[in-house]
């Protein structure tokens, strides 16, 4: 998986603690090594984590290594972004997008 600086990786094992129990809203990118649009999102996620880190936690989940969480949230396309707050999924977005558009789409949940 394309490891993004400043963006933690979560797994099936720690998804509950890292995402569902988080104090802040969490943006999860469901990603895969073989996904070119996921690689395009790396600088966008890094910038988002740096600029909005006080308001939102940004993490990645590798779908190939974590089928349980991937299947639970019915993720079929990569990248899929799901925003969680208070343990609940609030919003899902599919596909790569520029940072400005991602921020606009997140504005109502942050």
Backbone as JSON Lines, residues from 0, in Angstrom:
{"i":0,"aa":"X","n":[0.85,-1.19,0.0],"ca":[0.0,0.0,0.0],"c":[0.89,1.24,0.0]}
{"i":1,"aa":"X","n":[0.46,2.23,-0.69],"ca":[1.19,3.49,-0.72],"c":[1.07,4.15,0.65]}
{"i":2,"aa":"X","n":[2.14,4.08,1.43],"ca":[2.12,4.64,2.79],"c":[2.21,6.16,2.68]}
{"i":3,"aa":"X","n":[1.28,6.83,3.31],"ca":[1.24,8.29,3.27],"c":[1.77,8.83,4.59]}
{"i":4,"aa":"X","n":[2.76,9.72,4.51],"ca":[3.32,10.33,5.72],"c":[2.23,11.11,6.45]}
{"i":5,"aa":"X","n":[2.15,10.92,7.77],"ca":[1.17,11.64,8.57],"c":[-0.21,11.01,8.58]}
{"i":6,"aa":"X","n":[-0.35,9.91,7.85],"ca":[-1.64,9.21,7.78],"c":[-1.43,7.8,8.32]}
{"i":7,"aa":"X","n":[-2.11,7.47,9.42],"ca":[-1.93,6.15,10.03],"c":[-2.66,5.09,9.23]}
{"i":8,"aa":"X","n":[-2.15,3.86,9.34],"ca":[-2.81,2.73,8.73],"c":[-3.6,2.01,9.81]}
{"i":9,"aa":"X","n":[-4.84,1.65,9.53],"ca":[-5.65,0.88,10.47],"c":[-5.91,-0.49,9.88]}
{"i":10,"aa":"X","n":[-6.29,-1.44,10.75],"ca":[-6.52,-2.83,10.34],"c":[-7.86,-3.3,10.9]}
{"i":11,"aa":"X","n":[-8.26,-4.49,10.48],"ca":[-9.46,-5.09,11.06],"c":[-9.33,-5.14,12.58]}
{"i":12,"aa":"X","n":[-8.12,-5.46,13.06],"ca":[-7.9,-5.65,14.5],"c":[-8.06,-4.36,15.31]}
{"i":13,"aa":"X","n":[-7.6,-3.23,14.77],"ca":[-7.65,-1.99,15.56],"c":[-8.66,-0.96,15.06]}
{"i":14,"aa":"X","n":[-9.5,-1.34,14.09],"ca":[-10.47,-0.4,13.51],"c":[-11.4,0.17,14.58]}
{"i":15,"aa":"X","n":[-11.86,-0.67,15.48],"ca":[-12.76,-0.22,16.54],"c":[-12.13,0.84,17.42]}
{"i":16,"aa":"X","n":[-10.89,0.58,17.86],"ca":[-10.21,1.51,18.76],"c":[-9.78,2.78,18.03]}
{"i":17,"aa":"X","n":[-9.25,2.63,16.81],"ca":[-8.67,3.77,16.1],"c":[-9.72,4.64,15.41]}
{"i":18,"aa":"X","n":[-10.81,4.03,14.96],"ca":[-11.81,4.76,14.17],"c":[-13.11,4.94,14.94]}
{"i":19,"aa":"X","n":[-13.71,3.84,15.35],"ca":[-15.04,3.91,15.97],"c":[-15.01,4.6,17.33]}
{"i":20,"aa":"X","n":[-13.9,4.46,18.07],"ca":[-13.81,5.05,19.4],"c":[-13.06,6.39,19.41]}
{"i":21,"aa":"X","n":[-12.71,6.9,18.23],"ca":[-11.92,8.14,18.15],"c":[-12.73,9.34,18.64]}
{"i":22,"aa":"X","n":[-12.03,10.28,19.24],"ca":[-12.66,11.52,19.71],"c":[-13.08,12.4,18.53]}
{"i":23,"aa":"X","n":[-12.19,12.51,17.55],"ca":[-12.44,13.36,16.38],"c":[-13.21,12.58,15.31]}
{"i":24,"aa":"X","n":[-13.84,13.29,14.37],"ca":[-14.32,12.59,13.17],"c":[-13.12,11.94,12.48]}
{"i":25,"aa":"X","n":[-13.34,10.81,11.83],"ca":[-12.26,10.08,11.17],"c":[-12.61,9.9,9.7]}
{"i":26,"aa":"X","n":[-11.69,10.29,8.82],"ca":[-11.82,10.02,7.39],"c":[-11.0,8.77,7.11]}
{"i":27,"aa":"X","n":[-11.67,7.7,6.68],"ca":[-10.98,6.46,6.35],"c":[-10.92,6.33,4.83]}
{"i":28,"aa":"X","n":[-9.7,6.15,4.31],"ca":[-9.55,5.82,2.89],"c":[-9.4,4.32,2.8]}
{"i":29,"aa":"X","n":[-10.34,3.66,2.14],"ca":[-10.22,2.23,1.83],"c":[-9.42,2.17,0.54]}
{"i":30,"aa":"X","n":[-8.24,1.55,0.61],"ca":[-7.27,1.64,-0.47],"c":[-6.66,0.29,-0.78]}
{"i":31,"aa":"X","n":[-5.9,0.22,-1.88],"ca":[-5.23,-1.02,-2.27],"c":[-3.95,-0.67,-3.02]}
{"i":32,"aa":"X","n":[-2.97,-1.58,-2.95],"ca":[-1.7,-1.38,-3.63],"c":[-1.86,-1.24,-5.14]}
{"i":33,"aa":"X","n":[-2.82,-1.98,-5.69],"ca":[-2.98,-2.05,-7.15],"c":[-3.85,-0.93,-7.71]}
{"i":34,"aa":"X","n":[-4.17,0.07,-6.9],"ca":[-5.15,1.09,-7.29],"c":[-4.46,2.43,-7.64]}
{"i":35,"aa":"X","n":[-4.31,2.75,-8.95],"ca":[-3.67,4.02,-9.32],"c":[-4.36,5.27,-8.75]}
{"i":36,"aa":"X","n":[-5.71,5.36,-8.74],"ca":[-6.34,6.56,-8.15],"c":[-6.03,6.7,-6.66]}
{"i":37,"aa":"X","n":[-5.82,5.56,-5.98],"ca":[-5.45,5.62,-4.55],"c":[-4.09,6.3,-4.4]}
{"i":38,"aa":"X","n":[-3.17,5.97,-5.29],"ca":[-1.84,6.59,-5.24],"c":[-1.95,8.09,-5.52]}
{"i":39,"aa":"X","n":[-2.86,8.47,-6.42],"ca":[-3.06,9.9,-6.71],"c":[-3.54,10.65,-5.47]}
{"i":40,"aa":"X","n":[-4.24,9.96,-4.58],"ca":[-4.8,10.61,-3.39],"c":[-3.77,10.81,-2.29]}
{"i":41,"aa":"X","n":[-2.6,10.19,-2.39],"ca":[-1.6,10.28,-1.31],"c":[-1.24,11.72,-0.95]}
{"i":42,"aa":"X","n":[-0.89,12.6,-1.91],"ca":[-0.56,13.97,-1.52],"c":[-1.76,14.74,-0.97]}
{"i":43,"aa":"X","n":[-2.95,14.41,-1.44],"ca":[-4.17,15.07,-0.96],"c":[-4.41,14.69,0.51]}
{"i":44,"aa":"X","n":[-4.29,13.4,0.81],"ca":[-4.51,12.93,2.19],"c":[-3.44,13.48,3.13]}
{"i":45,"aa":"X","n":[-2.19,13.51,2.65],"ca":[-1.1,14.04,3.47],"c":[-1.36,15.51,3.81]}
{"i":46,"aa":"X","n":[-1.76,16.3,2.82],"ca":[-2.06,17.72,3.04],"c":[-3.26,17.88,3.98]}
{"i":47,"aa":"X","n":[-4.28,17.06,3.78],"ca":[-5.47,17.13,4.63],"c":[-5.11,16.81,6.09]}
{"i":48,"aa":"X","n":[-4.29,15.78,6.29],"ca":[-3.87,15.4,7.65],"c":[-3.07,16.53,8.3]}
{"i":49,"aa":"X","n":[-2.21,17.19,7.52],"ca":[-1.39,18.28,8.06],"c":[-2.24,19.5,8.39]}
{"i":50,"aa":"X","n":[-3.14,19.86,7.47],"ca":[-3.88,21.12,7.6],"c":[-5.1,21.01,8.51]}
{"i":51,"aa":"X","n":[-5.73,19.84,8.53],"ca":[-6.99,19.69,9.27],"c":[-6.86,18.7,10.43]}
{"i":52,"aa":"X","n":[-5.63,18.39,10.81],"ca":[-5.38,17.37,11.84],"c":[-6.05,17.62,13.18]}
{"i":53,"aa":"X","n":[-6.34,18.88,13.48],"ca":[-7.02,19.19,14.75],"c":[-8.52,18.93,14.66]}
{"i":54,"aa":"X","n":[-9.04,18.87,13.43],"ca":[-10.49,18.7,13.25],"c":[-10.88,17.31,12.78]}
{"i":55,"aa":"X","n":[-9.96,16.63,12.11],"ca":[-10.29,15.31,11.57],"c":[-9.04,14.42,11.58]}
{"i":56,"aa":"X","n":[-9.26,13.16,11.91],"ca":[-8.19,12.16,11.87],"c":[-8.28,11.47,10.51]}
{"i":57,"aa":"X","n":[-7.16,11.35,9.82],"ca":[-7.13,10.72,8.5],"c":[-6.37,9.4,8.6]}
{"i":58,"aa":"X","n":[-7.01,8.31,8.18],"ca":[-6.38,6.99,8.23],"c":[-6.63,6.24,6.92]}
{"i":59,"aa":"X","n":[-5.83,5.21,6.7],"ca":[-6.0,4.34,5.53],"c":[-6.23,2.91,5.99]}
{"i":60,"aa":"X","n":[-7.01,2.18,5.21],"ca":[-7.23,0.77,5.47],"c":[-7.0,0.01,4.16]}
{"i":61,"aa":"X","n":[-6.08,-0.95,4.17],"ca":[-5.79,-1.75,2.98],"c":[-6.88,-2.82,2.84]}
{"i":62,"aa":"X","n":[-7.64,-2.75,1.76],"ca":[-8.79,-3.65,1.59],"c":[-8.37,-5.1,1.41]}
{"i":63,"aa":"X","n":[-7.2,-5.33,0.8],"ca":[-6.75,-6.7,0.55],"c":[-6.33,-7.38,1.85]}
{"i":64,"aa":"X","n":[-5.8,-6.62,2.79],"ca":[-5.32,-7.19,4.05],"c":[-6.38,-7.15,5.14]}
{"i":65,"aa":"X","n":[-7.48,-6.44,4.91],"ca":[-8.51,-6.27,5.95],"c":[-9.92,-6.48,5.39]}
{"i":66,"aa":"X","n":[-10.2,-7.73,4.96],"ca":[-11.49,-8.0,4.31],"c":[-12.7,-7.84,5.22]}
{"i":67,"aa":"X","n":[-12.51,-8.06,6.53],"ca":[-13.64,-8.01,7.46],"c":[-14.27,-6.61,7.48]}
{"i":68,"aa":"X","n":[-13.45,-5.6,7.7],"ca":[-13.95,-4.21,7.75],"c":[-14.45,-3.78,6.38]}
{"i":69,"aa":"X","n":[-13.71,-4.14,5.34],"ca":[-14.08,-3.79,3.96],"c":[-15.47,-4.33,3.62]}
{"i":70,"aa":"X","n":[-15.71,-5.6,3.95],"ca":[-17.01,-6.22,3.66],"c":[-18.11,-5.66,4.55]}
{"i":71,"aa":"X","n":[-17.78,-5.38,5.81],"ca":[-18.78,-4.86,6.74],"c":[-19.38,-3.55,6.23]}
{"i":72,"aa":"X","n":[-18.54,-2.69,5.65],"ca":[-19.02,-1.41,5.15],"c":[-19.33,-1.44,3.65]}
{"i":73,"aa":"X","n":[-19.36,-2.67,3.08],"ca":[-19.76,-2.89,1.69],"c":[-18.95,-2.03,0.71]}
{"i":74,"aa":"X","n":[-17.64,-1.97,0.95],"ca":[-16.75,-1.22,0.07],"c":[-16.41,-2.06,-1.14]}
{"i":75,"aa":"X","n":[-16.75,-1.56,-2.32],"ca":[-16.53,-2.3,-3.56],"c":[-15.53,-1.61,-4.49]}
{"i":76,"aa":"X","n":[-15.41,-0.31,-4.42],"ca":[-14.53,0.44,-5.32],"c":[-13.44,1.13,-4.52]}
{"i":77,"aa":"X","n":[-12.27,1.28,-5.15],"ca":[-11.17,1.99,-4.5],"c":[-10.85,3.25,-5.31]}
{"i":78,"aa":"X","n":[-10.51,4.34,-4.67],"ca":[-10.61,4.5,-3.23],"c":[-12.04,4.84,-2.82]}
{"i":79,"aa":"X","n":[-12.44,4.33,-1.67],"ca":[-13.69,4.76,-1.03],"c":[-13.31,5.49,0.24]}
{"i":80,"aa":"X","n":[-13.94,6.62,0.48],"ca":[-13.71,7.4,1.69],"c":[-14.97,7.35,2.52]}
{"i":81,"aa":"X","n":[-14.84,7.0,3.79],"ca":[-16.0,7.03,4.68],"c":[-15.61,7.88,5.9]}
{"i":82,"aa":"X","n":[-16.48,8.81,6.24],"ca":[-16.28,9.63,7.43],"c":[-17.07,9.01,8.58]}
{"i":83,"aa":"X","n":[-16.38,8.77,9.68],"ca":[-17.01,8.22,10.88],"c":[-16.98,9.28,11.98]}
{"i":84,"aa":"X","n":[-18.06,9.38,12.72],"ca":[-18.09,10.23,13.91],"c":[-18.92,9.52,14.96]}
{"i":85,"aa":"X","n":[-18.4,9.45,16.18],"ca":[-19.13,8.75,17.25],"c":[-19.41,7.3,16.93]}
{"i":86,"aa":"X","n":[-18.5,6.67,16.18],"ca":[-18.64,5.25,15.86],"c":[-19.58,4.94,14.71]}
{"i":87,"aa":"X","n":[-20.15,5.99,14.1],"ca":[-21.11,5.77,13.01],"c":[-20.58,6.33,11.69]}
{"i":88,"aa":"X","n":[-20.81,5.6,10.58],"ca":[-20.45,6.16,9.28],"c":[-21.44,7.27,8.91]}
{"i":89,"aa":"X","n":[-20.93,8.45,8.6],"ca":[-21.79,9.59,8.29],"c":[-21.91,9.83,6.8]}
{"i":90,"aa":"X","n":[-20.83,9.58,6.08],"ca":[-20.79,9.95,4.67],"c":[-19.79,9.06,3.95]}
{"i":91,"aa":"X","n":[-20.14,8.64,2.73],"ca":[-19.22,7.86,1.92],"c":[-19.05,8.54,0.56]}
{"i":92,"aa":"X","n":[-17.83,8.5,0.07],"ca":[-17.5,9.09,-1.23],"c":[-16.61,8.09,-1.97]}
{"i":93,"aa":"X","n":[-16.83,7.93,-3.26],"ca":[-16.05,6.97,-4.03],"c":[-15.27,7.7,-5.11]}
{"i":94,"aa":"X","n":[-13.99,7.33,-5.24],"ca":[-13.17,7.86,-6.32],"c":[-12.24,8.98,-5.88]}
{"i":95,"aa":"X","n":[-11.15,9.12,-6.64],"ca":[-10.17,10.18,-6.37],"c":[-10.81,11.53,-6.65]}
{"i":96,"aa":"X","n":[-10.35,12.55,-5.92],"ca":[-10.86,13.9,-6.11],"c":[-9.8,14.88,-5.65]}
{"i":97,"aa":"X","n":[-9.83,16.11,-6.18],"ca":[-8.88,17.12,-5.71],"c":[-9.18,17.53,-4.27]}
{"i":98,"aa":"X","n":[-8.16,18.07,-3.61],"ca":[-8.29,18.42,-2.19],"c":[-9.44,19.39,-1.95]}
{"i":99,"aa":"X","n":[-9.57,20.4,-2.81],"ca":[-10.62,21.4,-2.62],"c":[-12.0,20.74,-2.59]}
{"i":100,"aa":"X","n":[-12.23,19.83,-3.53],"ca":[-13.52,19.15,-3.58],"c":[-13.72,18.24,-2.36]}
{"i":101,"aa":"X","n":[-12.66,17.56,-1.96],"ca":[-12.75,16.71,-0.77],"c":[-13.1,17.55,0.46]}
{"i":102,"aa":"X","n":[-12.45,18.7,0.62],"ca":[-12.76,19.58,1.75],"c":[-14.2,20.08,1.71]}
{"i":103,"aa":"X","n":[-14.68,20.42,0.5],"ca":[-16.08,20.86,0.37],"c":[-17.03,19.74,0.81]}
{"i":104,"aa":"X","n":[-16.72,18.51,0.39],"ca":[-17.6,17.39,0.73],"c":[-17.53,17.05,2.22]}
{"i":105,"aa":"X","n":[-16.42,17.39,2.85],"ca":[-16.27,17.11,4.28],"c":[-16.83,18.23,5.16]}
{"i":106,"aa":"X","n":[-17.09,19.4,4.57],"ca":[-17.42,20.58,5.37],"c":[-18.67,20.37,6.24]}
{"i":107,"aa":"X","n":[-19.62,19.58,5.77],"ca":[-20.85,19.41,6.56],"c":[-20.71,18.36,7.67]}
{"i":108,"aa":"X","n":[-19.6,17.62,7.7],"ca":[-19.44,16.6,8.74],"c":[-18.29,16.91,9.71]}
{"i":109,"aa":"X","n":[-17.54,17.95,9.43],"ca":[-16.43,18.32,10.33],"c":[-16.86,19.36,11.32]}
